[in-house]
Amino acid sequence: MSVKTRLEVDTKALAHNYQYLRAQIDPSTQFMAVVKANAYGTDLVKFSQLLDDLGADSFCVAYVEEGLALREAGITKPILVLHAQLDTLEAGIAAGLDFSLYSTAFTSALAQVAQKLKRKIEVHINLNTGLNRLGIKPKELNETLELIENTPELQCTWMMTHLAASEDLALRSFTLEQIAHFNEAHRLASEYLGVPLKRHVLNSSGIHNYPQAAFECVRAGISLHGYANDPVIDKKLIPISSLFSSISAIREIETGESVSYNRQFFAQQPMRIATVAIGHGDGIQRSLGTTNFKVMVNGQMAPAVGMICMDLFMIDITDIAAEVGDTVLIFGPAQSAEVISTQAETIAYELITGIGPRVPRVFL
C-alpha cells in the first residue's frame, strides 16, 4: 500500500489528552490506560510505550495475547486482562499478567491453573452491576469470595465494574444505581476477605460525568484518542489520529451512468469521479458510500458515490480542482471520526478500531 495511505498519530495530542484526563482525578488515583484492540486501531506496543513514558500506572487489555505483546516490548507495569481465555492462562500467568474474574466458572478454572503452576497472581473481582456482558453477579459473590479465600494463589486486592451508560446523562439514575450496588458489594467483599479492596469503576465517560466514583483507579480508553462522547468535552480533547489516502484515478461519467457495485448510485448530470486508494478491507465500511459520507480534498468536501469497494472507493470531485496523487483526508482533527461515524450510523469506536493492518501507522 502506498505511503500516501496512512494513519498518522499525533503524540503531542496524546500527551494533551492524557494530561487533561489526569487533571480530572485526584493525584493519588491511579490511571489505567485501556489499550485493547490494537490500542483502538493505532499500534498496541508503540501507543502503550508512549503512555508508559507519560506516566500511566497500569494497562488494560482484552486478551492475554495483547498482554504478552506488551511484556515482550518491555512494559513491566501491571497489565489487567479483561477477558482471558482458558487456553492462554498458563502463558498469561507466566508473564505476570493480572486477571479479571469475569465469571464463577472462569474463577474456578484460573484457580486450578494457578495451583498447578504454584504461582501467585493478582486478580480483580469484576462485579456485574447491570451491563450484563461479563462479571460476577451479586448473588454469586459469596461463592467467588470463598474460592478466593481457599486459593492462596489468587491474590485479590482489587474490585471493578463496568458502567453501561456513563456517557448518557438521561440514564444517570441507572448509572448511580450501578455505583451504589457496586459500593455495597465492595463493602461486603472487603469485610469477607479482611482487606480494603481497591476499586476501579470509571471508563472515559465516567471520568467526565461521575468524578465522585474515581476511587483508587480509573480506566481510560477512547478519551485518550480525543473523544469524550460529549460535544462540550470533546472540545477540550484533541483527536490524535488522522487517516489519509490519495486519488488513484479520475474519470468523467455521463448522466445515467452508475458507479460501483450493485448500481446503488446513478449520475443525475455529467460528473467527475475520483477513485480513492482505500476501502472496506481497510476499515471504511461498505455502506458508507450510500450515506452522507464525505472526505476532504484540497480543503473541500467531496461526497462518496456508490458502494465502498474492498480496496477503493469513489468520490464526486465535479466542483473540486483535483488531480491524481492528491491527498484525501478521511478523518482527523479537521473532520472528526465522530462526524463520519454519525454519517455511518455507528460510533467513532467502530471506525477507528476498524482500520486494517495494511494501513501504515505513522507516529509524529
C-alpha positions in Angstrom: 0.0 0.0 0.0 1.3 3.5 -0.9 2.6 5.6 2.0 0.1 8.2 0.9 -2.5 5.9 2.6 -1.6 6.1 6.3 -2.9 6.6 9.8 -1.0 9.4 11.5 -0.9 9.5 15.3 -0.1 12.9 16.9 1.9 12.1 20.0 1.6 15.7 21.3 -2.2 15.4 21.1 -2.0 12.1 23.0 0.0 13.8 25.8 -2.5 16.6 25.9 -5.4 14.2 26.3 -3.6 12.2 29.0 -2.8 15.3 31.0 -6.3 16.5 30.7 -7.7 13.3 32.0 -5.2 13.2 34.8 -6.2 16.6 35.8 -9.8 15.4 36.3 -8.9 12.9 39.0 -7.1 13.2 42.4 -3.3 12.8 42.1 -3.5 9.7 44.3 -5.9 8.0 41.9 -4.2 5.6 39.6 -4.6 5.8 35.8 -5.1 2.6 33.9 -4.7 3.0 30.2 -7.0 0.8 28.1 -5.1 -0.3 25.0 -7.2 -3.3 23.8 -8.0 -3.8 20.1 -4.5 -2.6 18.9 -4.8 0.5 21.2 -8.1 1.4 19.5 -6.8 0.9 16.0 -3.4 2.6 16.3 -0.4 0.4 17.4 -0.6 -1.5 20.7 3.0 -1.5 21.5 4.0 2.0 20.4 0.9 3.6 21.9 1.5 1.8 25.2 5.1 2.7 25.3 4.2 6.4 24.9 1.7 6.1 27.7 4.2 4.3 29.8 6.6 7.3 29.4 3.8 9.7 30.1 3.2 8.1 33.5 0.3 5.6 33.1 0.2 3.4 36.2 -1.1 0.3 34.5 -2.6 -1.1 31.3 -5.8 -2.9 30.4 -6.2 -5.3 27.5 -8.9 -7.7 26.4 -6.9 -10.8 25.8 -3.7 -12.5 27.0 -2.0 -12.2 23.6 -2.2 -8.4 23.9 -0.6 -8.5 27.3 2.1 -10.8 26.1 3.0 -8.3 23.3 3.4 -5.6 25.9 5.6 -7.7 28.1 7.7 -8.7 25.1 8.1 -4.9 24.4 9.5 -4.3 27.8 6.5 -2.9 29.7 6.7 -4.1 33.3 3.8 -2.2 34.9 0.6 -4.1 35.8 -1.4 -5.4 32.8 -5.0 -6.4 33.5 -6.6 -8.9 31.1 -10.4 -8.4 31.0 -11.4 -11.5 29.1 -8.7 -14.1 29.3 -9.4 -17.4 27.5 -8.7 -20.7 29.2 -6.2 -21.9 26.7 -4.0 -18.8 27.3 -3.9 -18.8 31.1 -0.6 -20.6 31.6 1.2 -18.1 29.2 -0.5 -15.2 30.9 0.4 -16.3 34.4 4.0 -16.9 33.3 4.1 -13.4 32.0 2.9 -11.9 35.3 -0.4 -10.6 33.9 -3.3 -9.7 36.2 -6.8 -11.2 35.6 -10.4 -10.0 35.8 -12.6 -12.6 37.4 -15.5 -12.3 35.0 -17.5 -15.4 35.9 -17.6 -18.1 38.5 -16.6 -20.7 36.0 -13.6 -18.7 34.9 -12.5 -18.0 38.5 -12.6 -21.8 39.2 -10.5 -22.6 36.1 -8.0 -19.8 36.9 -7.6 -21.1 40.4 -6.9 -24.6 39.2 -4.2 -23.4 36.7 -2.6 -21.2 39.4 -2.4 -24.1 41.8 -1.0 -26.3 39.1 1.8 -23.8 38.3 2.2 -22.9 42.0 2.2 -19.2 41.0 0.5 -16.3 42.8 -1.4 -14.0 40.6 -3.2 -10.7 41.0 -6.9 -10.8 40.4 -9.7 -8.2 40.2 -13.2 -9.2 41.1 -15.4 -8.0 38.2 -18.9 -7.3 39.5 -21.8 -7.3 37.1 -23.9 -4.4 38.1 -26.1 -4.1 35.0 -24.1 -4.2 31.8 -24.7 -8.0 31.6 -21.7 -8.6 29.4 -19.1 -10.0 31.8 -18.8 -10.1 35.6 -19.8 -11.9 38.8 -23.4 -11.4 39.7 -24.0 -10.1 43.2 -25.7 -13.4 44.2 -22.6 -15.2 43.1 -20.2 -13.0 45.0 -20.0 -15.2 48.1 -19.1 -18.3 46.1 -16.3 -16.3 44.4 -15.1 -14.9 47.7 -15.0 -18.4 49.2 -12.9 -19.7 46.3 -10.5 -16.7 46.6 -10.2 -17.3 50.3 -9.4 -21.0 49.7 -6.9 -20.4 46.9 -3.8 -18.6 48.2 -2.6 -18.3 44.7 -5.3 -15.8 43.9 -4.2 -12.6 45.3 -7.2 -10.3 45.3 -6.7 -6.6 46.2 -9.0 -5.0 43.5 -12.7 -4.9 42.7 -14.2 -3.4 39.5 -17.3 -3.0 37.5 -18.2 -1.6 34.1 -20.8 1.2 33.7 -23.4 0.6 31.0 -24.3 4.2 30.1 -21.9 6.6 31.7 -22.0 8.8 28.5 -25.8 9.2 28.6 -26.9 11.6 31.2 -30.6 10.7 30.5 -29.7 7.4 32.1 -28.0 9.0 35.1 -30.3 7.3 37.7 -29.3 3.8 36.3 -25.6 4.7 36.5 -25.9 5.9 40.1 -27.7 2.7 40.9 -24.8 0.7 39.4 -22.3 2.7 41.5 -24.5 2.1 44.7 -24.8 -1.6 44.0 -21.0 -1.8 43.5 -20.3 0.1 46.7 -22.4 -2.3 48.7 -20.8 -5.3 47.2 -17.4 -3.8 47.7 -18.2 -3.3 51.4 -19.2 -6.9 51.8 -16.3 -8.3 49.8 -13.8 -6.2 51.8 -15.3 -7.4 55.1 -15.2 -11.1 53.9 -11.6 -11.0 52.8 -10.5 -8.8 55.6 -8.8 -6.3 53.3 -9.9 -2.9 52.0 -10.2 -3.8 48.3 -9.1 -1.1 45.9 -11.7 -0.1 43.2 -11.9 0.9 39.6 -15.3 1.7 38.1 -15.0 4.7 35.7 -14.3 4.5 32.0 -13.7 7.6 29.9 -17.2 9.0 30.1 -17.4 8.1 33.7 -14.3 10.2 34.4 -16.1 13.2 32.8 -19.5 12.6 34.3 -19.0 10.8 37.7 -15.8 12.1 39.3 -17.1 11.1 42.7 -16.6 7.5 41.8 -13.0 7.8 40.7 -11.9 5.8 43.8 -8.4 4.3 43.7 -8.1 4.0 39.9 -9.9 4.9 36.6 -9.8 3.2 33.2 -9.5 5.5 30.2 -9.5 4.4 26.5 -11.5 6.4 24.0 -10.7 9.8 25.6 -7.0 9.2 25.1 -7.8 9.2 21.4 -9.6 12.6 21.7 -13.3 11.6 22.1 -15.5 12.2 25.1 -18.9 11.1 23.8 -19.9 14.7 24.7 -19.7 17.6 22.3 -18.7 20.1 25.0 -15.9 18.0 26.5 -14.8 16.9 23.0 -13.6 20.5 22.5 -11.2 20.0 25.4 -9.6 17.0 23.8 -7.7 16.6 20.6 -8.3 13.7 18.1 -4.9 12.0 17.9 -5.4 10.1 14.6 -5.7 11.3 11.0 -6.5 8.8 8.2 -5.2 9.8 4.8 -5.3 8.3 1.3 -4.9 9.6 -2.2 -6.6 9.8 -5.6 -5.6 7.0 -7.8 -7.7 7.7 -10.9 -10.1 10.3 -12.3 -12.8 9.7 -14.9 -15.7 11.6 -16.5 -19.1 10.0 -16.5 -22.3 10.9 -18.2 -25.9 11.4 -17.0 -27.5 8.0 -16.2 -24.2 6.1 -15.7 -23.9 4.1 -12.4 -20.9 3.9 -10.1 -19.6 0.9 -8.1 -21.2 -2.5 -7.3 -24.9 -3.2 -7.4 -25.6 0.2 -9.2 -26.6 2.0 -6.0 -25.6 5.4 -7.5 -26.7 7.0 -10.8 -25.3 10.3 -12.1 -28.0 12.9 -12.4 -25.7 15.0 -14.6 -22.2 14.8 -16.1 -19.7 14.2 -13.2 -16.1 14.0 -12.5 -15.4 10.9 -10.3 -12.1 10.2 -8.4 -11.1 6.8 -7.1 -9.5 6.8 -3.6 -6.9 4.1 -2.7 -8.6 2.6 0.4 -11.7 0.5 1.0 -13.7 -1.7 3.3 -10.7 -4.1 3.5 -9.0 -1.3 5.4 -12.0 -0.4 7.6 -14.1 2.0 5.6 -17.5 0.4 6.0 -19.1 -0.7 2.7 -22.4 1.0 3.4 -20.8 4.5 3.9 -21.0 5.0 0.1 -24.8 5.2 0.3 -24.8 7.7 3.2 -23.8 11.3 3.5 -20.1 10.2 3.9 -17.7 12.9 2.8 -13.9 13.3 2.7 -11.7 16.3 2.3 -9.8 17.0 -0.9 -7.8 20.2 -1.2 -9.8 21.8 1.5 -13.2 20.9 0.1 -15.6 18.2 1.0 -16.2 15.5 -1.6 -19.1 13.1 -1.1 -18.6 9.4 -1.7 -20.6 7.9 -4.5 -21.6 4.2 -4.8 -20.7 1.3 -2.5 -17.3 1.2 -0.9 -15.2 -1.5 -2.6 -12.7 -3.7 -0.8 -9.6 -1.6 -1.8 -11.1 1.6 -3.2 -14.0 4.0 -3.1 -15.2 6.7 -5.4 -15.9 10.4 -4.7 -17.5 13.3 -6.6 -15.0 16.0 -7.4 -17.0 17.7 -10.1 -16.6 21.0 -8.5 -13.2 20.5 -6.9 -9.8 21.2 -8.6 -8.0 17.9 -8.0 -5.7 15.5 -9.8 -4.3 12.0 -9.5 -2.0 11.8 -6.5 -3.8 14.5 -4.4 -4.2 13.8 -0.7 -7.6 12.7 0.7 -8.3 13.3 4.4 -10.8 10.7 5.7 -10.8 11.7 9.3 -8.7 13.8 11.7 -9.0 17.0 13.7 -10.4 18.8 10.7 -13.1 16.2 10.2 -13.7 14.2 13.4 -14.3 10.5 13.3 -17.4 11.3 15.3 -18.8 13.2 12.3 -18.1 10.3 9.9 -19.4 7.7 12.4 -22.7 9.6 12.7 -23.0 9.5 8.9 -22.4 5.8 9.0 -25.0 5.4 11.9 -22.3 3.9 14.1 -19.8 5.2 16.7 -16.3 6.5 16.5 -15.0 3.4 18.3 -16.0 1.2 15.4 -14.5 3.5 12.8 -11.1 4.0 14.5 -10.6 0.4 15.7 -11.5 -1.0 12.3 -8.6 0.5 10.4 -6.9 -2.6 8.9 -3.4 -3.8 9.3 -2.2 -2.9 5.8 -2.6 0.8 6.5 0.8 2.0 7.8 0.8 3.7 11.2 3.0 6.8 11.5 3.6 8.4 14.9 4.5 12.1 14.7 
